Amino acid sequence: MGRASRGTSTNGFELICEIEPPTRPDLTHARHQIGVLAPVADAFLIPDNHLGRATVSSIAVAHEVQAMGGRSIACVNSRDRNLLGFRRDLLTAAAYGVEEFLFVQGDKPTAGNRTGDLTVRAMIEEVRAVADDPVYAGRPSFRVGTAAGLRPLPAWKRAADFVFVQVSYSVDALLRWRDTHPIDRPVYAGVMVLASAGMARRLAATIPDIDIPTDLVERVERDQAAGVDAACEQILRLRDSAAFTGVHLVPVSRYRQVAAQLEGLL
């Protein structure tokens, strides 16, 4: 089987592609996304109980990515875990050889409430403590990232190994944030394909401070390919700015079109 990603980018700019996690006990669609995006992706981010719905474990899917020859980052949310459950996840990840995580609070659940009072900060502290735990002796160290909005970063987020900045449709806004909040860690800008006007309304209702240009929404209403074009253009502008380590791309259902276009552009 061929490699699931192109490895470290030759120009130093990384493209981390998010895949849609399985909501059924079947990895076929996940494998297809990985295979299609492989020619342009440096790594794959696997969401955890995406959009508040139960999904196959992000750690299990991350292991699948690695089995296909790629680099994986398993997203783990604090919303659905207590401390014991999180420690179980770390043991599972170590057993599978999954070493990179993105810790987030998690989307609002479709039913029920938070499992416990575990926070992203507590999860990072727990991972740091693993270095002194004899249970993990001889295992590679975990790398942990955190998510950030377009606002000042608290000190504990600055101590993460890398930072994912929230999705934005404005390159200028991302560059202003980068200039105003310097950090000596790899930083990845969030780029999401806008698939429809309905999606624009949902994003505006759920993501704080997001600004989706009206003309982009109108273009997408006329032509769904416009969302793919805009995302690819944004990626190239961010790469050329040299302000970010790379991009966290959310292609949604347009992953085939995005892969085809980026393969020619990159």
WOLIN-V844551 format. One record per backbone hydrogen bond with DSSP energy under -0.5 kcal/mol. NH is the residue of the N-H (numbers start at 1). CO is the residue of the C=O. If there is no record, write none. Layout:
BEGIN
nh->NH co->CO
nh->NH co->CO
END
This chain:
BEGIN
nh->6 co->41
nh->12 co->9
nh->14 co->12
nh->14 co->245
nh->16 co->14
nh->16 co->247
nh->17 co->15
nh->17 co->43
nh->18 co->249
nh->19 co->45
nh->21 co->19
nh->26 co->24
nh->31 co->27
nh->32 co->28
nh->33 co->29
nh->34 co->30
nh->35 co->31
nh->36 co->32
nh->37 co->33
nh->38 co->34
nh->40 co->37
nh->41 co->37
nh->42 co->15
nh->43 co->15
nh->44 co->71
nh->45 co->17
nh->46 co->44
nh->46 co->73
nh->47 co->19
nh->47 co->45
nh->49 co->47
nh->52 co->49
nh->53 co->50
nh->56 co->22
nh->61 co->57
nh->62 co->58
nh->63 co->59
nh->64 co->60
nh->65 co->61
nh->66 co->62
nh->67 co->63
nh->68 co->64
nh->69 co->66
nh->70 co->65
nh->73 co->44
nh->74 co->100
nh->75 co->46
nh->75 co->73
nh->76 co->102
nh->78 co->104
nh->79 co->105
nh->81 co->78
nh->86 co->82
nh->87 co->83
nh->88 co->84
nh->89 co->85
nh->90 co->86
nh->91 co->87
nh->92 co->88
nh->93 co->89
nh->94 co->90
nh->95 co->91
nh->96 co->92
nh->97 co->93
nh->98 co->93
nh->99 co->97
nh->101 co->143
nh->102 co->74
nh->103 co->145
nh->104 co->76
nh->110 co->52
nh->115 co->79
nh->116 co->79
nh->118 co->81
nh->123 co->119
nh->124 co->120
nh->125 co->121
nh->126 co->122
nh->127 co->123
nh->128 co->124
nh->129 co->125
nh->130 co->126
nh->130 co->127
nh->131 co->127
nh->131 co->128
nh->132 co->129
nh->133 co->130
nh->134 co->132
nh->136 co->133
nh->137 co->134
nh->139 co->136
nh->143 co->99
nh->145 co->101
nh->146 co->162
nh->147 co->103
nh->148 co->164
nh->151 co->149
nh->157 co->154
nh->158 co->154
nh->159 co->155
nh->160 co->157
nh->161 co->144
nh->162 co->144
nh->163 co->186
nh->164 co->146
nh->165 co->163
nh->165 co->188
nh->166 co->148
nh->168 co->190
nh->171 co->169
nh->174 co->170
nh->175 co->171
nh->176 co->172
nh->177 co->173
nh->178 co->174
nh->179 co->175
nh->180 co->176
nh->181 co->177
nh->185 co->183
nh->186 co->161
nh->188 co->163
nh->189 co->246
nh->190 co->166
nh->191 co->248
nh->193 co->250
nh->195 co->193
nh->200 co->196
nh->201 co->197
nh->202 co->198
nh->203 co->199
nh->204 co->200
nh->205 co->201
nh->206 co->202
nh->206 co->203
nh->207 co->203
nh->208 co->206
nh->210 co->207
nh->212 co->210
nh->213 co->211
nh->217 co->213
nh->218 co->214
nh->219 co->215
nh->220 co->216
nh->221 co->217
nh->222 co->218
nh->223 co->219
nh->226 co->223
nh->227 co->224
nh->228 co->224
nh->229 co->225
nh->230 co->226
nh->231 co->227
nh->232 co->228
nh->233 co->229
nh->234 co->230
nh->235 co->231
nh->236 co->232
nh->237 co->233
nh->238 co->234
nh->239 co->235
nh->240 co->236
nh->241 co->237
nh->242 co->238
nh->242 co->239
nh->243 co->238
nh->244 co->238
nh->245 co->187
nh->246 co->187
nh->247 co->14
nh->248 co->189
nh->249 co->16
nh->249 co->247
nh->250 co->191
nh->251 co->18
nh->251 co->249
nh->254 co->251
nh->255 co->252
nh->258 co->254
nh->259 co->255
nh->260 co->256
nh->261 co->257
nh->262 co->258
nh->263 co->259
nh->264 co->260
nh->265 co->261
nh->266 co->262
END
